Amino acid sequence: MKLGSLNGVRGNQLKIIVIALSTILLVWGWEKASHQSAFILPPDTLALFPPVARSRYEHHHPSSEEDFPNTDTFVRPLTEGAEKVLTESPLGSSIISSSNTAKKDTETIPQEREGCNYGKGKWIADDRRPLYSGFGCKRWLSEMWACRLTQRVDFSYEKFKWQPEGCKMPEFEGSEFLRRMQDKTIAYVGDSLGRQMFQSIMCMVGKESPDAEDVGGAYGFVQELGAKRPNGWAYRFPRTNTTILFYWSSTLCELEPLNVADPATSYAMHLDRPPAFLEQNLHKFDVLVLNSGHHWNRGKLNANRWEMYVRGAPNTNRKIAQIWNAKKFAIHSTVKWLNSQLPHHPRLKIFFRSISPRHFFNGDWNTGGRCDSMSSLAGGNTVSQDHSDDADAEGAVNGTGIKLLDITALSQLRDEGHISRYSIKAAEGVQDCLHWCLPGIPDTWNEILAAQL
């Protein structure tokens, strides 16, 4: 009896072990299949990028068809995530992959900043501002952005300085900045908000160097027949041999006419190619500041006749075709390429500037939205979070040698600094709540850039 009972117990134990092993194998197989199919989702599902914390900036963007007249627009909330596009795929591949797809969704990406976090701090009053005269910088400052030339009567927005938390940002001094940048070239590449930053720095340093030379021809900056403006500007300051330039590339990807003989031709918008201007001139730069964002909407693409291309052919990937996946794909492609070039250009410092916020209240740009309040810092004066409100920009530079120039949250507090209804060329009833008055907020962006240099 005892032996029979013992054999029965062993038999039952063996059955339990077999069942347990079978269950483990089934679960393992299910998890493996789930992992392998993680990116095989319905076409309407945004699944190209692993989700992380949602951006706080998402409530400040208009509809998917916005096309703000003669300016840059932004059309959709930043999605959940600091994404890792093309981290494993070769440049130009239409396959989005990540080596960390098995990580938990709640894992956050560490912020790679040395020393001071310049995007975290507070606005403080400073009667020594502005850094230049809105009346006097006529050579470089566009009249439509010089609010001192408009009917606006309150300029208190000029009297604030950004103070990063835990460190002191050096006072900006134009001649000292040029001395530090002796024999160097600073290039801004991006949209009209990048052009505002370029005009800002020219006014900040140019008041002491009226002998600056126009060297745009050396970079191919010529105004084509019928164009409203050239595709860029470049000036050299002889005393320090410092060159500062701007090149217009609103999407940071290469645009190629499909039929050069047809003035009304469409353009291949190569999402996996950086602008040819960067490839041709990168060796000349010591500092490169990039930005993109507000031109990524269907209205702009259709109006400009831009057609998405990947690997030299029309894009057929339905997920990439979604405008915000296309934006991420393009930005990550260009950042990855630039990062690969850094070892060949050891003196080069590259910054990706986070997106400039827009402030349309009680409507959008075409539905009566306004930003004509003159109350400074009505929403507070402090930024306390450690991560950028622009998760796309932060995700693009994470793990690279390219630095984030984080200006989104601090600019979000300054809705009174926009062109508003005082814009010279704004249509009746339309307020420019995207661009900034100069002198103004973009001066602070350049101060932060100078501090990080």
Long-range contacts (C-beta under 8 A, 24 or more apart in sequence): 35-101, 35-102, 38-101, 39-96, 39-97, 39-101, 43-318, 43-319, 46-79, 46-319, 46-322, 46-324, 46-325, 47-319, 48-83, 48-85, 48-96, 48-319, 48-320, 48-325, 48-328, 48-329, 49-79, 49-81, 49-83, 49-84, 49-85, 49-96, 49-98, 49-328, 49-395, 50-81, 50-83, 50-84, 50-98, 50-100, 50-101, 50-103, 50-105, 51-79, 51-80, 51-81, 51-105, 52-80, 52-81, 52-82, 52-105, 52-107, 52-108, 52-109, 52-391, 52-395, 53-80, 53-108, 53-387, 53-391, 54-80, 55-79, 55-80, 55-389, 55-390, 55-391, 56-385, 56-389, 56-409, 57-355, 57-357, 57-389, 57-390, 57-408, 57-409, 57-412, 60-357, 60-358, 60-359, 60-412, 61-358, 62-358, 62-360, 62-364, 62-365, 63-364, 64-297, 64-298, 64-323, 65-297, 65-298, 65-299, 66-297, 66-299, 66-364, 66-365, 66-366, 67-297, 67-299, 67-300, 67-303, 68-365, 68-432, 68-434, 69-427, 69-430, 70-425, 71-192, 71-294, 71-432, 71-434, 71-435, 72-191, 72-192, 72-193, 72-250, 72-293, 72-294, 72-295, 72-434, 73-294, 73-295, 73-297, 73-299, 73-300, 73-365, 73-434, 74-293, 74-294, 74-296, 74-297, 74-355, 74-358, 74-434, 75-296, 75-297, 75-298, 75-299, 75-323, 76-297, 76-323, 76-324, 78-355, 78-389, 78-390, 78-391, 78-392, 79-324, 79-391, 79-392, 80-391, 81-391, 81-392, 81-395, 82-109, 82-387, 82-391, 82-392, 82-394, 82-395, 82-398, 83-328, 83-332, 83-392, 83-395, 83-396, 84-332, 84-395, 84-398, 84-399, 85-328, 85-329, 85-331, 85-332, 85-333, 85-396, 86-329, 86-332, 86-333, 86-336, 87-336, 87-399, 91-272, 91-333, 91-336, 91-337, 91-340, 92-272, 92-273, 92-310, 92-311, 92-333, 93-272, 93-311, 94-272, 94-310, 94-311, 94-315, 94-316, 94-317, 94-320, 96-319, 96-320, 96-329, 108-387, 109-394, 109-395, 109-398, 110-398, 111-386, 111-387, 111-394, 111-398, 112-397, 112-398, 112-399, 113-403, 113-404, 115-167, 116-164, 116-166, 116-167, 116-169, 116-451, 117-164, 117-165, 117-166, 117-386, 117-406, 118-164, 118-169, 118-406, 118-448, 118-451, 118-452, 119-164, 119-354, 119-383, 119-388, 119-404, 119-406, 119-407, 119-408, 119-409, 119-410, 119-448, 120-164, 120-165, 120-383, 120-384, 120-385, 120-386, 121-162, 121-163, 121-164, 121-165, 121-382, 121-383, 121-410, 122-162, 122-163, 122-165, 122-381, 122-382, 122-383, 123-160, 123-161, 123-162, 123-163, 123-377, 123-381, 123-382, 123-410, 123-413, 123-414, 124-160, 124-161, 124-162, 124-163, 124-381, 125-159, 125-160, 125-161, 126-159, 126-160, 126-161, 127-159, 129-158, 129-159, 129-160, 129-161, 129-439, 130-158, 130-159, 130-439, 130-440, 130-443, 131-172, 131-174, 131-203, 131-204, 131-439, 131-443, 132-203, 132-204, 132-207, 132-439, 132-443, 133-207, 133-439, 134-437, 134-438, 134-439, 136-207, 137-202, 137-203, 137-206, 137-207, 137-438, 139-202, 139-206, 139-210, 140-199, 140-202, 140-203, 140-206, 140-235, 141-199, 141-202, 141-203, 141-438, 142-199, 143-424, 144-419, 144-423, 144-424, 144-425, 145-196, 145-199, 145-419, 145-435, 145-436, 145-437, 145-438, 146-437, 146-438, 147-419, 147-422, 147-437, 147-438, 147-440, 149-424, 150-422, 150-423, 150-424, 151-422, 152-420, 152-422, 152-437, 154-374, 156-374, 156-376, 156-416, 157-374, 157-376, 157-414, 157-416, 157-417, 157-437, 157-440, 158-437, 158-439, 158-440, 160-376, 160-377, 160-414, 161-444, 162-410, 162-444, 162-447, 162-448, 164-448, 164-451, 165-384, 169-447, 169-448, 169-451, 170-450, 170-451, 172-204, 172-446, 172-447, 172-450, 174-204, 174-205, 174-206, 174-207, 174-208, 174-209, 175-205, 175-208, 177-204, 177-205, 177-450, 178-205, 178-208, 178-209, 178-237, 178-239, 178-240, 178-242, 179-240, 180-453, 181-240, 181-242, 181-286, 181-287, 181-453, 182-240, 182-241, 182-242, 183-240, 183-241, 183-242, 184-242, 184-243, 184-286, 184-287, 185-242, 185-243, 185-244, 185-245, 185-284, 185-285, 185-286, 185-287, 186-242, 186-243, 186-244, 186-245, 186-285, 186-286, 186-287, 186-289, 187-245, 187-246, 187-247, 187-281, 187-285, 187-287, 187-288, 187-289, 188-244, 188-245, 188-246, 188-247, 188-289, 189-246, 189-247, 189-249, 189-252, 189-275, 189-277, 189-278, 189-288, 189-289, 189-290, 189-291, 190-248, 190-249, 190-250, 190-252, 190-289, 190-290, 190-291, 190-292, 190-353, 191-248, 191-249, 191-250, 191-291, 191-292, 191-293, 191-294, 191-295, 192-248, 192-250, 192-294, 192-435, 193-291, 193-294, 193-356, 193-434, 193-435, 193-442, 194-246, 194-248, 194-289, 194-290, 194-291, 194-353, 195-246, 195-248, 196-435, 196-436, 196-438, 196-442, 197-289, 197-291, 197-353, 197-442, 197-445, 197-446, 198-233, 198-244, 198-245, 198-246, 199-438, 199-442, 200-438, 200-439, 200-440, 200-442, 200-443, 200-445, 200-446, 201-244, 201-446, 202-235, 202-244, 203-438, 203-439, 204-443, 204-446, 205-237, 205-244, 206-235, 206-237, 209-237, 209-238, 209-239, 211-237, 211-238, 211-239, 212-236, 212-237, 212-238, 213-237, 213-238, 215-243, 216-245, 219-245, 219-247, 219-277, 219-281, 220-277, 221-245, 221-247, 232-277, 247-275, 247-277, 249-275, 249-277, 249-292, 250-292, 250-294, 250-295, 250-300, 251-292, 251-295, 251-296, 251-306, 251-327, 251-330, 252-290, 252-292, 252-330, 252-331, 252-334, 253-330, 253-333, 253-334, 255-306, 258-307, 264-305, 265-305, 266-305, 266-306, 266-307, 267-304, 267-305, 267-306, 267-307, 268-307, 268-309, 269-301, 269-306, 269-307, 269-308, 269-309, 270-309, 270-310, 270-312, 271-308, 271-309, 271-310, 271-315, 271-320, 271-326, 271-329, 271-330, 271-333, 272-310, 272-311, 272-329, 272-330, 272-333, 273-333, 274-333, 274-334, 274-337, 274-338, 275-334, 278-334, 278-338, 282-338, 282-341, 282-345, 282-348, 283-345, 285-345, 285-348, 286-347, 286-348, 286-349, 287-348, 287-349, 287-350, 287-351, 287-449, 287-453, 288-338, 288-348, 288-349, 288-350, 288-351, 289-350, 289-351, 289-353, 289-405, 289-449, 290-334, 290-350, 290-351, 290-352, 290-353, 291-352, 291-353, 291-354, 291-355, 291-356, 292-327, 292-330, 292-331, 293-327, 293-355, 293-356, 293-390, 293-392, 294-355, 294-356, 294-358, 294-434, 296-323, 296-324, 296-326, 296-327, 297-323, 298-323, 327-392, 328-392, 328-396, 331-392, 331-393, 331-396, 332-396, 335-396, 335-397, 335-400, 335-402, 336-400, 338-400, 338-402, 339-400, 339-401, 339-402, 342-401, 342-402, 349-403, 349-453, 350-401, 350-402, 350-403, 351-402, 351-403, 351-404, 351-405, 351-449, 351-452, 352-393, 352-396, 352-397, 352-402, 352-403, 352-404, 352-405, 353-393, 353-405, 353-407, 353-445, 354-388, 354-389, 354-390, 354-393, 354-394, 354-404, 354-405, 354-406, 354-407, 354-408, 355-390, 355-392, 355-393, 355-408, 356-407, 356-408, 356-411, 356-434, 356-436, 357-389, 357-408, 357-411, 357-412, 358-433, 358-434, 359-415, 359-418, 359-433, 360-431, 360-433, 361-415, 361-433, 365-430, 365-431, 365-433, 365-434, 366-430, 368-429, 369-431, 369-433, 370-420, 370-421, 370-431, 370-433, 371-415, 371-416, 371-418, 371-420, 371-431, 371-433, 372-420, 372-421, 372-431, 373-415, 373-416, 374-416, 375-416, 376-414, 376-416, 377-413, 377-414, 378-415, 378-416, 379-412, 379-413, 379-415, 380-413, 381-413, 383-409, 383-410, 383-413, 385-409, 403-452, 405-445, 405-448, 405-449, 405-452, 407-444, 407-445, 407-448, 410-444, 411-441, 411-444, 411-445, 414-441, 417-441
